[in-house]
Amino acid sequence: MGSAGLSQVTTAQDDTSGNADLLPGAASEERFAVARRGYDRRQVDEYAARSRREAVGMRNRLVKALREAEQLRVDLAAARQAAWEAAAQKDRAARELAALRTQAEMAQARNLWWPSPQQDDDATAC
């Protein structure tokens, strides 16, 4: 059989629509010969077009997933920072409370008023 009965199907390499890079690997070099007993040219063209659309859809989903993953990473970092700051604040408050209790115990041990009655009188006079 000579080349007179064969024609070539356009592939990603011949595609001038700018979608040639959508098919990975050697697909850009593939050519389908159309013959009487070969594959239906229309079916091959439809399959190639569908494959390109699916590749574009997958690429778009991947880009979206990567953006969402980055946003989750940022959110997690912010939540960790907030949790760390809350824990640090809790520790500071506990230390301050312990210091106040110690001062009150020391004042009671010395038979002193906490706060002194004179401070209470000053506060009520205002």
Secondary structure, DSSP 8 states (H G I E B T S, - for coil): --GGG-EE---TTT--SS-GGGS-GGGGG---EE-TTS--HHHHHHHHHHHHHHHHHHHHHHHHHHHHHHHHHHHHHHHHHHHHHHHHHHHHHHHHHHHHHHHHHHHHHTT--SS-HHHHHHHHH-
